[in-house]
Amino acid sequence: ITNALEVGCAAGAFTEKLVPYCQGLTVIDVVAQAIARARQRIKEPSRINWIVCDVQQFSTDELFDVIVVAEVLYYLGDIAEMRAAVKNLVRVLAPGGHLIFGSARDANCRRWGHAAGAEPVIAMLNETLIEVERLECRGESVNEDCLLVRFRNPISAS
Ligand SMILES: C[S@@+](CC[C@H](N)C(=O)[O-])C[C@H]1O[C@@H](n2cnc3c(N)ncnc32)[C@H](O)[C@@H]1O
């Protein structure tokens, strides 16, 4: 991966797995303590650009060939905010780049009091990106069920 973006790193468990595959990696999280904990965990700081910010406000001139956003977007306040965040992420996805989206199922998220879960966001992403593969993950309890979907930006890299 030439240049990746991870949204919502929490304590950096996935960041640690992702970083060996990346020449460059930008990691954002709205909670400063999450960034601090993830930074402590990762031993290759030079390749990582750490940013404390809300995914809705994230802005850069860079384009990313891989974006990972897992178990983050249901924390946003409503569907309009989710749509704005999706639009923001699609804007920074390179032509031909891949976006990996993960989320608990919609029914679970609504039961937990969130505005929406996986399915409505997947529908939004499908408005501009091409769905390449989908994994339906089933946990021991229904609360652990989630969807993982990989999308490709159909604008081709020239
Ligand atoms: C459940 S953790 C997900 C961790 C990791 N992505 C994973 O799948 O293991 C959610 C993370 O998203 C972050 N987050 C929540 N709302 C956010 C927002 N609006 N912008 C950026 N990060 C956000 C939280 O601070 C938290 O670290």
The ligand as an SDF file (V2000), in Angstrom:
LIG
                    3D

 27 29  0  0  0  0  0  0  0  0999 V2000
  -14.9100    0.9830   18.3950 C   0  0  0  0  0  0  0  0  0  0  0  0
  -13.4620    1.9410   18.0930 S   0  0  0  0  0  0  0  0  0  0  0  0
  -12.9270    1.2440   16.5240 C   0  0  0  0  0  0  0  0  0  0  0  0
  -11.4980    0.8410   16.5690 C   0  0  0  0  0  0  0  0  0  0  0  0
  -10.9500    0.2040   15.2870 C   0  0  0  0  0  0  0  0  0  0  0  0
  -11.2980    0.9320   14.0850 N   0  0  0  0  0  0  0  0  0  0  0  0
  -11.4000   -1.2210   15.1870 C   0  0  0  0  0  0  0  0  0  0  0  0
  -12.2000   -1.5460   14.3240 O   0  0  0  0  0  0  0  0  0  0  0  0
  -10.9180   -2.0280   15.9920 O   0  0  0  0  0  0  0  0  0  0  0  0
  -14.1280    3.4920   17.5520 C   0  0  0  0  0  0  0  0  0  0  0  0
  -13.0930    4.6010   17.4380 C   0  0  0  0  0  0  0  0  0  0  0  0
  -13.6270    5.6150   16.5960 O   0  0  0  0  0  0  0  0  0  0  0  0
  -13.3220    6.8720   17.1520 C   0  0  0  0  0  0  0  0  0  0  0  0
  -14.3040    7.8480   16.6720 N   0  0  0  0  0  0  0  0  0  0  0  0
  -15.5940    7.9840   17.0660 C   0  0  0  0  0  0  0  0  0  0  0  0
  -16.1870    8.9940   16.4080 N   0  0  0  0  0  0  0  0  0  0  0  0
  -15.2420    9.5120   15.5740 C   0  0  0  0  0  0  0  0  0  0  0  0
  -15.2400   10.5970   14.6640 C   0  0  0  0  0  0  0  0  0  0  0  0
  -16.3210   11.3520   14.4890 N   0  0  0  0  0  0  0  0  0  0  0  0
  -14.1050   10.8670   13.9630 N   0  0  0  0  0  0  0  0  0  0  0  0
  -12.9800   10.1040   14.1660 C   0  0  0  0  0  0  0  0  0  0  0  0
  -12.9310    9.0740   15.0360 N   0  0  0  0  0  0  0  0  0  0  0  0
  -14.0360    8.7810   15.7420 C   0  0  0  0  0  0  0  0  0  0  0  0
  -13.3830    6.6420   18.6570 C   0  0  0  0  0  0  0  0  0  0  0  0
  -12.6800    7.6370   19.3610 O   0  0  0  0  0  0  0  0  0  0  0  0
  -12.7570    5.2520   18.7790 C   0  0  0  0  0  0  0  0  0  0  0  0
  -11.3700    5.3070   18.9650 O   0  0  0  0  0  0  0  0  0  0  0  0
  1  2  1  0
  2  3  1  0
  2 10  1  0
  3  4  1  0
  4  5  1  0
  5  6  1  0
  5  7  1  0
  7  8  2  0
  7  9  1  0
 10 11  1  0
 11 12  1  0
 11 26  1  0
 12 13  1  0
 13 14  1  0
 13 24  1  0
 14 15  1  0
 14 23  1  0
 15 16  2  0
 16 17  1  0
 17 18  1  0
 17 23  2  0
 18 19  1  0
 18 20  2  0
 20 21  1  0
 21 22  2  0
 22 23  1  0
 24 25  1  0
 24 26  1  0
 26 27  1  0
M  CHG  2   2   1   9  -1
M  END
$$$$
